[in-house]
């Protein structure tokens, strides 16, 4: 995935959260973590590579708890993979 695709996935995820009436503070926390993760995801395209990038991000990011990081990453994964069916099921 190139940087433009990473940005598109992040923007789509943020719009999804806004549509779910998630607070701006919660969106900011998610965005901060995902900005770091998406940098690590550039040039990657598989589930295995996502997992590897996530493990690295978990080691680097210390401002939120690990379980919250994992939940954010699970929510974001379908957007990163552009899995429209999975995103529709989340709605």
C-alpha positions as CSV (number, residue, x, y, z in Angstrom):
1,X,0.0,0.0,0.0
2,X,1.3,3.4,-0.8
3,X,0.9,6.5,1.5
4,X,-2.2,7.7,-0.3
5,X,-4.0,4.4,0.3
6,X,-3.0,4.5,3.9
7,X,-4.4,8.0,4.2
8,X,-7.6,7.0,2.4
9,X,-8.1,4.1,4.9
10,X,-7.5,6.3,7.9
11,X,-9.9,9.0,6.6
12,X,-12.5,6.4,5.9
13,X,-12.1,5.0,9.4
14,X,-12.4,8.4,10.9
15,X,-15.6,9.1,9.0
16,X,-16.9,5.8,10.1
17,X,-16.3,6.7,13.7
18,X,-17.9,10.1,13.3
19,X,-20.9,8.4,11.8
20,X,-21.1,6.3,15.0
21,X,-21.0,9.5,17.1
22,X,-17.7,8.6,18.7
23,X,-16.4,11.5,20.7
24,X,-13.7,13.8,19.2
25,X,-11.4,12.9,22.0
26,X,-11.7,9.2,21.3
27,X,-11.2,9.8,17.6
28,X,-8.0,11.8,18.4
29,X,-6.6,8.9,20.5
30,X,-7.3,6.4,17.7
31,X,-5.9,8.7,15.1
32,X,-2.7,9.3,17.0
33,X,-2.1,5.5,17.3
34,X,-3.1,4.8,13.7
35,X,-0.9,7.5,12.3
36,X,2.1,5.6,13.7
37,X,0.8,2.3,12.6
38,X,0.1,3.5,9.0
39,X,3.6,4.6,8.7
40,X,4.7,1.1,9.4
41,X,2.1,-0.3,7.0
42,X,3.4,1.6,4.0
43,X,4.5,-0.9,1.3
44,X,2.7,-3.8,3.0
45,X,-0.5,-5.6,1.9
46,X,-1.0,-8.9,3.8
47,X,-2.5,-9.8,7.1
48,X,0.9,-11.1,8.2
49,X,2.6,-7.8,7.4
50,X,-0.2,-6.0,9.2
51,X,0.5,-8.2,12.3
52,X,4.2,-7.5,12.1
53,X,3.7,-3.7,11.8
54,X,1.2,-3.9,14.7
55,X,3.7,-5.7,16.9
56,X,6.3,-2.9,16.2
57,X,3.7,-0.2,16.9
58,X,2.7,-1.8,20.2
59,X,6.4,-1.6,21.3
60,X,6.7,2.0,20.3
61,X,3.4,3.5,21.4
62,X,3.0,3.9,25.2
63,X,0.4,6.6,25.6
64,X,-2.6,4.1,25.5
65,X,-3.0,0.7,26.9
66,X,-2.2,-2.4,24.9
67,X,-5.7,-3.8,24.9
68,X,-7.0,-0.5,23.5
69,X,-4.3,-0.5,20.8
70,X,-5.3,-4.0,19.8
71,X,-9.0,-3.0,19.6
72,X,-8.2,0.0,17.5
73,X,-6.0,-2.1,15.2
74,X,-8.8,-4.7,14.8
75,X,-11.4,-2.0,13.9
76,X,-9.0,-0.4,11.4
77,X,-7.9,-3.6,9.7
78,X,-11.0,-3.9,7.3
79,X,-10.5,-0.2,6.3
80,X,-6.8,-0.9,5.6
81,X,-7.7,-4.0,3.5
82,X,-10.5,-2.1,1.8
83,X,-12.9,-5.0,2.8
84,X,-16.2,-3.3,2.1
85,X,-18.2,-6.4,3.2
86,X,-16.6,-6.4,6.6
87,X,-17.0,-2.6,7.0
88,X,-20.7,-3.0,6.1
89,X,-21.1,-5.6,8.8
90,X,-19.5,-3.2,11.4
91,X,-22.1,-0.6,10.6
